[in-house]
Structures are given as C-alpha cells and as structure tokens.
C-alpha cells in the first residue's frame, strides 16, 4: 500500500513540476520519452476479449481537431485488422478509415475489407 501511495505522490509531483516525463531516461527530450534496451516499449490494451468491432485506438489531435488514428479492430474472436484513419473533425467518430490491413496481409486503400493483396477504391 505504501508503494502505491509513494508512486502516486511521485506522479503528481512529476506532473506538477516537470515539463517532460522520462521513463527509462533521466533526460527526456519530449513530453513523454520512453527508453529501453528492447523494442517492447508501449502496449495499448483493451481488456475486452477480441470480437467484432472491439477496438484499441491511438488518436492524434491538433487544437480542436482530431486529425488521425491508428486502430486495431476485431473482425471476429480470432481475427483483427489494422486501420489508419484520417480526416480533420472536432468529433473523433468522423475519422475515416483510409488504409486497412487484414490479418492475411491484404491491404485496402479506401477499401475496408480488401479482396486482393492490394485493393484500391477508384474515385
């Protein structure tokens, strides 16, 4: 219990006084700088079991506008796709899936469920 209180106190102090937060580094270059000797630096976890439309999302926002997102989207209980979303909107729900990559490696540009190794929607 004391360890948890100490950690929370340190985080609050760090948030109040530091401009940059370093994990694994004492000299962070950015607001959040994570440094480690292996490539497993960050995990975004949705603890809900994989299923259709269950998502893990990373959003990008500039000023008042959501401008992009990277999402892992469940296709079933054992399949998912990676979606790259773009569009500038004040509502993250307006972002549009521009590129989709399925578990089988098929890529869609403007196509959410590509039928070929590369499927491109012609405008």
N, C-alpha and C positions, 0 to 999 in steps of 0.2 A: 504494500500500500504506500509506504514511504517513497519507494522508487517511482511510482506513478505520480505522486504529488511533486516530487523533485523534477521529473520530466516535464510536467505541465507548467511548473513555475519557470523552468528554463525556456520553454517555448514561448510563454507570454513575454518574458524579458527580451528574448531574441526578437520577437515580433515588434516590441515597443521601441527598441533601440537600434536594431540593425537594419541597414538598407538592403543587404544581400544575405541570403541564408546559404551556408555551405554544409553539405553532408559528405563527409569523407575528405573535406578540404578546409583549411583554416583561412584561405584567402579566396573567397568566392568572387567570380567575375560577373555574375548575373544575379537577378533576384532569387533564383533557385539554381544552385550549381551542385550537381551530384557527381562525385568522382569515386571510381572503384577500379580494381585491377581486373575485373571481368566484365563481360558485356551485359550482365543481368542487372540493370540499374533501376528500372522502374516497372511496376506492374499496375495496370488498371483492371480491377476485378469487380465484376458484377457477381455477387454471391448467389444469385438466382440460377437454377440449373439451365443448361443450354436448351433452347426450344425456339420455335418460330418467333421471329421478331424480338427476341431478347437481345439487348444491345449493351455494349461497353463503348463509351463515347469520349472523345477528346475534342473540345470545342476551341475555336480561335475567335477572339472578339477584339475589334478595334473601335474605340469610342463607344458609341451606342449600337454598333452593328456587329452581329455575328457574321463572320466572313468565310469560315470554313470549318470542317470537322473531319475527323477520321473515326470510323465506327466499325466495330465487329458486330455483325448482325446474324443471329441464329436463323438457319434455314430449316432445321429440324432438331431432333435431340442429339444428332451426331454430325451435323454439317453447319458451316457458317460461311459468310462471305465478308470481305473487307470492302468497305465503301469509302470513297473520297468524295466529300460533299463541298460544294461551293455555292456562292450567291451572297449578296450583302443584304441583310434584313435585321430589323430590331427583334425579330422572333426566330429563335433557333429552329423552330419547326418548319420554317420556309426554306431552309437549306436544301439544295437539290443534289441527288447522288449523281455525280459526273462520271466517275470511274468505279467499276465494280470488278472485284477479283474473287472468283469462286474457289472452293477447295480443290477442284480438279485443274486449276491453273488458267481456266478460261477468263479472258479479260473483256469487259464491255466498256465502251466509251459512249455514254449516252444510252446504254443498254444495261438494265439492272440484272438480267438473267441471260448472259451470253450463251449462244448455242455452239459457238466455234471458239478456237483458240483466241481469236480477236474478232469481236463483233463491234461495228461502228454504226451508230444511227446517222443516217444522212439527212441533213436539214434542207 
